[in-house]
């Protein structure tokens, strides 16, 4: 006997807009979700993942084709389909219990007050918030707020739980902990779950089956996840099937992403930046700088005055970089990574010690040190082209207007914005804005490139793409670079060395790992290299040791 799928889309199509401005988002989607299955759907930003889950939730109707629940047409939202959004959507004046109680009162109208209270209490405790039941959203962390959203959806006792990127706005550690919680609950409650995510590791660790939504609005073939449960992150690092599936899904997504890119046509003019004019070269040479000691951190400290006395955030940070070296700084939140970076940029005063770049002490901001922040800080009223040109006009004083324009266009095309140069920054997605920030930094031809979690606010698939862009452009310039990150894979992909920082306060260097992997690097080559998972294990072990703040600092 053939079982009816609990959720089904048949030749479903969905688009938005009218006439010439109409955009087809989903094309001929055929999808069956089995009862009790955990399905993960991966895709790049803008591919229609949220539109797809909204069809299942009944928030959108297909333009053509069908959306079915238990064999019957979906005509709108229903309590049998609980939805958890990316944003928390909590009532700020209600407590944790009060927010969950809203859903319980709406769905379980026939139950007594005591029965409803029992349901609220059960699911608040299930997501680990029993101790915070009377707190309001403003008193909760981002991860705790998202737990309230999960509890609220579960308290409706739906047959299907629809999760629309519920973890993407969280830091890496909170995200991992809540993902583990979702897996535990899904198995305990025997729920059918559809998870929209942008994280391949998350999909593999949680799902029975993975589908990828392609940039053209179609679905990939199935990727079955044949891994025993429960799936431990550390153990998976040694699992051959995990590694194989991770490489296969990653390569599929990178391939469809590359195929969607526009061709590059521009070349870089031969122009000299202000900080590399002959006079500057002569002056630097006279100071007997060595390329092996191009950037030096010497007994670097950052100390803030507080009402309780001086607070040492960074202590005895000692590091030397060669010219053209790429170093990643990694560690948990609050370990002083960004503090070191902002001192290097000249945006934060040095309390004690010194930073020396190319034979000169770092004092104040300078375009010779280009910074890419987590938020790109663009002028919203200017176009992408104009935002990059702001720095270029200052840095290339001897170049003609056309040569400067060629520099701007070259780097904008390199980061994939060849067709969007004249769009205002306010019209760009977060990923596109960050591309402008990267183009602007490289266009300055800096002596030092500083990256402060440049992809931290982006979905992981867009992050992959921009990491590849960064590596491709960096391989042409070989600029000395320091990148702050919390992403283990990013740290290994980018760096010649990974500097691991201990927890703050009094954070310092706990360990330095040399990454002896061939360049140029791609994610595909990384996943296939026999040493990659050993590097990953070394970083994960260090971070796990410091995960709960048990170690403030290694003994001297």
C-alpha positions, 0 to 999 in steps of 0.5 A: 500500500502506498502511503500518502505523503504528509506534505506535497507540492505538485508542479508548484510555481510561484512568482512576484510582480507584474509584466516586465518586472515579474520575477519567477521564484519557484519553477515546477517544484515537485516535493513529497515529505514523508510522515515522521521525516526530518527534511532539510532544504539548502540554498543560497540567499534569494533562491526562494527558500522562504517562499517554498516553506511559505507554500507549505505553511499556507502563507502563499498560494502557488500560481500554478500547481498544487500544495497539499497536506495529507492529500488535501489542498492547503488553503491557508495556515493551520495548527497542524503546521507549526512555523518558526521564523528566522526572526523571533516575533515575540510579544515584548510585554509578555513573559516566556510563558505568556508568549507560549500561552498565546499559541496554546489559547488559540489552538487548544480552545476546548482544554481547561485552564489547568490543561493549557498551563500544563502544555505551556510548562511542558514545552517551555521546560523542553526547550530549557527555559523553565528557569526563565519562564517569567522573564520578558524577551528584553531579558533574554539572549537571542538564543533564548528568544529563539527557544521561545519561538520553538516552544510556542510552535511545539505547544500547538502540537502540530503534526509538521514543524516548519523551521525557516532558518531559525538559527541563522541570526545566532552566534556559532556556539548558541546555534550549535546548542540550539540545533542539538536541542531541535534534533533531540525534540524532533526525535522525542516528539516524533515530529515531521520537520522541514528545516530551511537552512543555509548551513551544510553541517547543520543539515547533515547533523539534523536531517534524514534527507537533504534537498538543494534549491537551485538559483533558477528556482528548481530543486536538486535530487535527494541527498540521503543522510545515512548516519546513525543518531544521535550525531555528535559534532566531534565524532562526525569529524572522524566519520567517513560518510559525513566527510563524503556527504559534506564534500558532495553537497558542498560541491553541488552548491558551489557548482550551481553558484559558479554557474550563476555568476556573470563572466568577468571582462575588465582588467586592472590598470597599472597605477600606483597608490599614494602609500607606495610612491617612490618616496615612501619606498625609499623612506621604508628602505632606509629604516631597514625593514625586513619582509620577514618582520613586516607586521610586528605585535610587541607586548600588546595590551589593551586596558580599559578604566572601570569603576572597579579599577583597570580591566585588561582585555588583551595581554602580552599579544606577541606575533610577527607576520611576514609580508604577504602572509594571511593570518586568522584570529579565532576564539570565542566571543569576548576573547579580544580578537576584534580589539587586536584588529581595531588597534591594528587599524588605528581605530583603538588606542594601544594601552601598552606595547607596540604595533609596527607595520613596514618599519613604522609604528601604527598611530591612527587610521590610514588607508594603507590599512584597509578594514572590512567590518562585519557591517560594511558601512556604506553610504546608502545614498551612493551607488556601489561604484561611488562607494568604492570610488570614495577611497580610490580618488584619495589613494591614487592622486596621480592616476587619471579619472579613467584609470581610477574608474577602471580600478573601481570597476575591476574590483566590483566585477571581481566580487561579482557586482559587474551588473550592479555597479550603478545600484544604490547601496540601500537597494543591495542585499547584505551579501551584495553590500559586503561585496562592495566593502571587499571591493573597496578594501582591495581597491585601496591597494593597502599594505595591510588588509584587516577583516573583522568577521567580514562574513559573520552576518551572512548566510553560510552559503553566501559566506562560502561564495565570498570566501572564494571571491576573497581568496581569488582576489587576494591571490592576485594581490598577495596583500598581508592580511589579518582576519578575525573569525569564529568559523573554523572552516573559514580560518583554515581556508583563508590562512597560512597560520591560525592564531587561537586566542584564550578567553577574556579578560586578559586574553592572549595567544593560546596556540598558533597552528601552521596551515600547510595546505597548497594555494590557490585554495578552494573549498572543494580542494580543502575538503578533499585534502587528507590533512584538512580534518586534522587541522579542523580537529585541532581547532575544534579541540582548542575551542571546546576546551575554552567553550564554557569559559573554564580557562581564562588563560594558559599558565605561563 
